[in-house]
Amino acid sequence: MNPVYIDIGEFIKPHGILGELLFNLYNPSSNVMDSDCELFIKENGAYQKLKIEKIRQANKGYLIKLNGIDSIESAEKFKRTSVYINKTDIKFDKDEFLISDLIGLNCYNEKKINIGSVSEIYGGETDVMEIKSNSAVYLVPMTAENIETIDIKNSKISVKNENNYRI
């Protein structure tokens, strides 16, 4: 099976004269930078593993020093470059999912009737799942009171109280 890469952030700009790069993690609450996962960039349609010398936290993200990048000029080519990780390197807690894995899943109510599929997830203090069908749209808060189960393997979500959230 081919690896699946997830875009986790981007190099914003060079930082300092020694070639460090300011990196913005799209999800600041993620612990992905605390792990030993490998980072990749995409060059000419192929993913290339980055050789990292050092990573340290900074006020506005992370400062990353790459092997062989020793000047502001050599770091400049990475400006606005997306950074990826292999999806298999992500460690999920129970009831934690990638949004991209939820989009398109079929949703069933308590009577086992298909009420539509997930079209969007709106992030916030409580994430909200948008479920669309030909006849209705639901905006369901993703809480234990409303989501019974999420089964990625079988592409389905069991939803409760959907009629409270029909728009």
Buried (B, 14 or more C-beta within 10 A) or exposed (E): EEEEBBEBBBBBBBBEEEBBBBBBBEEEEEEBBEEEBBBBBBEEEEEEEBEEBEBEEEEEBBBBBBEEBBEBEEBEEBEEBBBBBBEEBBEEEEEEBBEEBBBEBBBBBEEEEEBBBBBEBEEEEEBBBBBBBEEEEBBBBBEEEBBEEBEEEEEBBBBBBBEEBEE
